Amino acid sequence: MRFGPLDLGSNLFLSPLAGYTNLPFRLVVREIGGVDLCTTDLVNARSLLEKNPRAFKLIETNERDRPLAVQLFGSVPEEMRDAAVMLQERGVASIDINMGCPVRKVCQVGGGASMMIEHERTAALVRGMVNALRVPVTAKMRLGWDDRNITAPELARVLEGVGVAAIFVHGRTREQGFTGRVNLAGIAAVASAVRHIPVIGNGDVTTPEAAKHMLEATGCAGVSIGRGAFYDPWIFVRTRHYLDTGELLPEQNFQERVRVLCRHLDLMCEVFGEAHGCRMFRKVAPWYAKRFGPSHEFNKRVVQVASRAQFHQILEDYIRWRQQFLDDSGELKPRFQPPPMLASFMQEPGEGTRHSIPVPKGPVEVW
Ligand SMILES: Cc1cc2nc3c(=O)[nH]c(=O)nc-3n(C[C@H](O)[C@H](O)[C@H](O)COP(=O)(O)O)c2cc1C
C-alpha cells in the first residue's frame, strides 16, 4: 500500500474520531498491531497557525506514534497550505483533508462536507496544498451531500487530477448521518472513478469478515475503521490475520480486554495528567465494557471515575460481581454472552437495526 511516496505496512487504517483518536488511543491500537497509518481528530488549520494550545494538544504525538496523518479542516486555501507545511516540518507523514464533516458550523464556512459540492473551489485549495508539500495529501469524504447528490466519484476523480494520493470514503451521505446501511455500491463507484490512487472504504466495519467483504465487494484498496476499534482495538490485528491466512481468530478474552483497558488508562494519565485523563476515560471505558457481558455495575461507577486508584477499585469490585455470570471454567454463561458483531452491510434485509453501532453522545453525534 502506497500513498504517493509513503510506503505503508498495512491497508487497514484508524479513522479519525473527534474526541477519541487521541495519542493514548492511537498508541493502544498500535501496540496491539495490524494498523500502520493512524489519523488524528480533525484540527482547525487556522487554530494551528494561531498556535492555539488546544489545537496543539490534538496533534500531540511521540516516536511510537508513527506513521501519523493529521486531519485538517478549513476553507481558506492559504491557511490550509500553511498549516500543512508546518505539520510537514514537524514530521507528520501525511495530511488528510476533512471533506466529510456534516457539522453546520464547519460546513457554513465552506469546510467539511460542503467541499463536496463546489469541486472547482475544492480542487484549487487542494492543488495549493499538494504543490507546497513533499508529504502526501489525502482526502476524506462521504458519498455526497444526499442521495440526489452522490458527488464522491466525480470529486475523487478531480482530486486525483490535482495530485491527491489517496481517498478515504465513508459509504454514507451527509444527510444519512449514521443511519441506514453503508452503501457498498457507492464506495465501489468511487474506487472505479479514480485511475491509480488507492481508495479506502469506511463505515460500520466491526469484524474481520466485514472488512474482507468491503474490500471484495467494492474493489477498494484498504479499509478504515473507527467505532469498531472502540469495541475491539484488536480488530486490526484480527483482520490482518484473516486477510493473510483466511483464519478467523476468536475475539479477545475478558482478561486481555481488562489488560488493555488498564493500559489505555495509564496512557491517558501519561498524556493528559491523572485528573483530566480519568475524566476523559469516563467515556472510553464503557466502550470496552460493551464486550464484557453484563456491565451496568461497571458503567454506572466508571462514568464518575476521578483517579487511577478509584478506577482499580471499581474494576476489582466489578470482576467480583461479574463472577455470578460465569460457568465453572470462568467463561460467561451462554445467555450472558454479548451477541456477535455484525456490520450493517452484512445484515439480511428486514433484520432491523439491532446491530447498528452506537454513535457516541456529545457535540459530534451528528458526524
Ligand atoms: C464521535 C465521532 C467523531 C468523528 N470525528 C471525525 C473527524 O474528526 N474527522 C472525520 O473525517 N470523520 C470523523 N468521524 C467519522 C469517522 O471517521 C468515520 O468516517 C465514521 O465513524 C464511519 O466509520 P465507522 O463506522 O468505522 O466508525 C467521526 C465519527 C464519530 C462517530
The ligand as a Tripos MOL2 file, in Angstrom:
@<TRIPOS>MOLECULE
LIG
   31    33     1     0     0
SMALL
NO_CHARGES

@<TRIPOS>ATOM
      1 C1        -17.5340   10.5160   17.5120 C.3       1 LIG1
      2 C2        -17.1150   10.6130   16.0720 C.ar      1 LIG1
      3 C3        -16.1680   11.5430   15.7060 C.ar      1 LIG1
      4 C4        -15.7580   11.6450   14.3770 C.ar      1 LIG1
      5 N1        -14.7980   12.5430   14.0470 N.ar      1 LIG1
      6 C5        -14.3560   12.6100   12.7730 C.ar      1 LIG1
      7 C6        -13.3140   13.5080   12.4050 C.ar      1 LIG1
      8 O1        -12.7430   14.2280   13.2370 O.2       1 LIG1
      9 N2        -12.9510   13.5540   11.0890 N.ar      1 LIG1
     10 C7        -13.5520   12.7510   10.1390 C.ar      1 LIG1
     11 O2        -13.1830   12.8340    8.9740 O.2       1 LIG1
     12 N3        -14.5090   11.8730   10.4720 N.ar      1 LIG1
     13 C8        -14.9140   11.7870   11.7540 C.ar      1 LIG1
     14 N4        -15.8620   10.8700   12.0920 N.ar      1 LIG1
     15 C9        -16.3020    9.9000   11.0750 C.3       1 LIG1
     16 C10       -15.4360    8.6280   11.1510 C.3       1 LIG1
     17 O3        -14.0980    8.8760   10.8050 O.3       1 LIG1
     18 C11       -15.9660    7.5260   10.2240 C.3       1 LIG1
     19 O4        -15.9860    8.0100    8.9160 O.3       1 LIG1
     20 C12       -17.3560    7.0720   10.6210 C.3       1 LIG1
     21 O5        -17.4790    6.9140   12.0120 O.3       1 LIG1
     22 C13       -17.7340    5.7500    9.9370 C.3       1 LIG1
     23 O6        -16.7920    4.7580   10.2500 O.3       1 LIG1
     24 P1        -17.0330    3.6830   11.4480 P.3       1 LIG1
     25 O7        -18.3770    3.0760   11.2060 O.co2     1 LIG1
     26 O8        -15.8930    2.7200   11.2820 O.co2     1 LIG1
     27 O9        -17.0000    4.4470   12.7310 O.co2     1 LIG1
     28 C14       -16.3170   10.7790   13.4020 C.ar      1 LIG1
     29 C15       -17.2600    9.8410   13.7860 C.ar      1 LIG1
     30 C16       -17.6590    9.7410   15.1060 C.ar      1 LIG1
     31 C17       -18.6640    8.6980   15.4910 C.3       1 LIG1
@<TRIPOS>BOND
     1     1     2 1
     2     2     3 ar
     3     2    30 ar
     4     3     4 ar
     5     4     5 ar
     6     4    28 ar
     7     5     6 ar
     8     6     7 ar
     9     6    13 1
    10     7     8 2
    11     7     9 ar
    12     9    10 ar
    13    10    11 2
    14    10    12 ar
    15    12    13 ar
    16    13    14 ar
    17    14    15 1
    18    14    28 ar
    19    15    16 1
    20    16    17 1
    21    16    18 1
    22    18    19 1
    23    18    20 1
    24    20    21 1
    25    20    22 1
    26    22    23 1
    27    23    24 1
    28    24    25 2
    29    24    26 1
    30    24    27 1
    31    28    29 ar
    32    29    30 ar
    33    30    31 1
@<TRIPOS>SUBSTRUCTURE
     1 LIG1         1 GROUP 0 **** ****
